[in-house]
């Protein structure tokens, strides 16, 4: 199975929100609000053509955006 390239918007235990590449230990960016983190995450995800996973405060995935990481994109 191919490894999915992804970015995640996750809550920071010390407050605020982080954008983190899937499998990474370090954050790609820290933001005071979720809205700012989601905006930055979408931009990073578009540039790197990855899946974006948006998590809630409980850590559960609330939303998902695809920016080119689809294994089988539909034909239009």
Secondary structure, DSSP 8 states (H G I E B T S, - for coil): -----EEEEEE-TTSSEEEEETT-SS-SEEESSHHHHHHHHHHHHHHHT-EEEEE-TTS-EEEEEESS--TT----
